[in-house]
Amino acid sequence: MCAAERAPRRVRRPAGPPETLEDRWLLEAQTARNLEGLSAEHDGEVETAIALYERNVREGFPGDLPYGRLVAIYEKRGALDEAERVLRRAIEVIEGSQRRTASDRRATVRVFKNRLKLVLARKGRDAG
């Protein structure tokens, strides 16, 4: 085995501007809101959870949790326009994310696009 074969593989991160301290603080605050939202959902405080997740959606949180949770809540309520809006925002944010590898971005975007198709199909059935 040559040295190149023994060397540990590194995950390539997309090239982009270096993360600032403010970026790190924002990400930590958003992550805390996601955890608070999950706890609020668990405690039956769905409106509080929605407000927390929606703030992360507005701020463009780079992970998929707030988008997925909001879509689940909105679908359960039959608020399909809201679910569609959140899914479109998720696709936009994830496609532009520099925190994910290209393959992870593609996989996550594919999941959200498939979910969007289901929401749009359901909206079409409900309208007809």
C-alpha positions in Angstrom: 0.0 0.0 0.0 1.4 3.4 -1.0 1.4 6.5 1.2 -1.5 8.0 -0.7 -3.7 4.9 0.0 -2.9 5.1 3.7 -3.6 8.8 4.1 -6.9 9.6 5.7 -9.5 11.0 3.3 -10.6 14.5 3.8 -14.0 15.7 3.1 -13.8 18.6 0.7 -15.8 21.6 1.7 -17.0 24.1 -0.9 -14.7 27.0 -1.2 -16.3 30.2 0.1 -15.6 33.1 2.3 -14.3 32.2 5.7 -16.8 32.0 8.5 -16.9 35.0 10.7 -17.5 35.1 14.5 -20.9 36.7 13.7 -21.8 33.8 11.4 -20.9 31.4 14.1 -23.0 33.3 16.7 -26.0 33.4 14.3 -25.7 29.7 13.6 -25.6 28.9 17.4 -28.7 31.1 18.0 -30.5 29.5 15.2 -29.6 26.0 16.4 -30.8 27.0 19.9 -34.1 28.2 18.4 -34.6 24.9 16.6 -34.1 23.0 19.9 -36.5 25.3 21.6 -39.0 24.8 18.8 -38.8 21.0 19.1 -39.3 21.3 22.9 -42.3 23.7 22.3 -43.8 21.2 19.9 -43.3 18.4 22.4 -45.0 20.5 25.1 -48.0 21.2 22.7 -47.0 24.9 22.2 -47.2 24.6 18.4 -47.6 28.4 17.8 -44.4 29.1 19.7 -42.6 26.4 17.7 -43.9 27.9 14.4 -42.6 31.4 15.4 -39.1 30.0 16.2 -38.9 27.9 13.0 -40.2 30.8 10.9 -37.5 33.1 12.2 -34.8 30.6 11.1 -36.5 30.3 7.7 -36.4 34.0 7.3 -32.7 34.1 8.3 -31.9 31.3 5.9 -30.8 28.6 8.4 -28.6 26.2 6.4 -29.9 23.0 8.0 -33.2 21.3 7.0 -34.9 21.0 10.4 -37.0 24.1 10.6 -38.2 23.7 7.0 -39.2 20.1 7.5 -40.9 20.7 10.8 -42.9 23.7 9.5 -44.0 21.8 6.4 -45.2 18.9 8.6 -47.1 21.3 10.8 -48.6 23.2 7.9 -49.6 20.0 6.0 -51.3 18.7 9.1 -53.3 21.9 9.3 -54.1 21.9 5.6 -52.1 25.2 5.2 -50.7 24.1 1.9 -49.8 27.6 0.6 -47.6 28.0 3.7 -46.1 24.5 3.2 -45.3 25.4 -0.4 -43.7 28.7 0.6 -41.5 27.0 3.2 -40.4 24.3 0.7 -39.5 26.9 -1.9 -37.4 28.8 0.6 -35.7 25.6 1.8 -34.7 24.8 -1.8 -33.4 28.3 -2.3 -31.3 28.2 0.9 -30.0 24.7 0.6 -29.0 25.2 -3.1 -26.9 28.2 -2.0 -25.4 26.7 1.1 -21.7 26.7 1.5 -21.9 24.6 4.7 -22.8 21.4 2.8 -21.0 19.3 0.2 -22.3 19.3 -3.3 -23.7 15.8 -3.0 -25.4 16.6 0.3 -27.0 19.7 -1.2 -28.3 17.7 -4.2 -29.7 15.0 -2.0 -31.4 17.4 0.4 -32.8 19.6 -2.5 -34.1 16.4 -4.2 -36.0 15.5 -1.0 -37.5 19.0 -0.7 -38.5 19.1 -4.4 -40.2 15.7 -4.1 -42.1 17.0 -1.1 -43.0 20.2 -3.0 -44.4 18.0 -5.8 -46.6 16.2 -3.3 -47.8 19.5 -1.8 -48.6 20.9 -5.2 -50.5 17.7 -6.2 -52.5 17.9 -3.0 -53.3 21.5 -3.6 -54.5 20.6 -7.0 -56.8 17.8 -5.6 -58.1 20.1 -2.9 -58.9 22.9 -5.4 -60.7 20.5 -7.8 
